[in-house]
Amino acid sequence: MNIDTAIKMLQDEKEAGTKSIVMAYWTARAFQVQDDEAWEECASAGDEIDWSGAHEDIQYAIDDNVQMGADPLTPIED
């Protein structure tokens, strides 16, 4: 999706009362390709990926970091 679409989706969530989200994104630069319509078309391929386990994977990562003493509200740095 393009940035304008993402911003619109986030605005809609905010208006619906959502205060926190988990968000992941990749830019064209991460794949060393030009950021143009071709990239947006490639990026939309993520819509076909089975994301059914993503929530559990994210929850596991949060729980694991909390068990190790991390503050769940502090971003984890690379």
N, C-alpha and C positions, 0 to 999 in steps of 0.2 A: 504494500500500500504506500501511498505517498504521505508526506508529512502533514499536509492539510487534512487528509482523511483521518489520520491518527489523532490530530488535535481535536477534530470534530467529535470523534468517538470519546475522547477523554472529557471533553466539555459535557457531552450527554451524560456520561457516568457521574460527573460532579453534580450536575443538575438533578440527577436521580438520587443523590445523597451518598454516593460512594465516596469514602474518604481515603482509602488505601487500595493499591493494586500491586500485582507482581507484573513486571513488564520486561520483555526481552526484545532486542532488535539488533539487526545487523545492517550495516551500510554497505553500499557497493564497494567502498574502499577496503573493507575487510576481506573482500574476495578479489581485490585488484582488478575490478572492472569499472567501466565508465558508468556514472550515475545518470541514466537516461531512461527512455521508455522501455528499452530492451531489459534493463535491470529490473524495472518494476514488474515486467511480465515474468521474469525469472523468479523474482521474490514471491510472487503470488503462488508459486508451486508449493509453498508451505501450507496452503489451504488443503492440499491433498495428503499431507502427512498425518499419520495416526498420533494425535496428541493426547490420547485417552489416559496415559499414565503420567502426564506432565504434572498434574496437581500433586499426586502422591510423591513424585520425585522432588518437587520443590519443598513440600512439607517435610520430607525426610532430611533434606539439606538444612532446613531451618532448625529442626529438632536436634540434628547432629551438632550443629554449631552452638546451640544453646547448651547442650550437654557438656560441651567443651569449654563453657564459660563465656561464650560470646554474648553480647547484648543484641537481642534480635532486632533492635531498632537502629543499629549501627551498620552501615554498608560494609560488606566484606571486600577487602582490597586484594588485588592479585598479588 
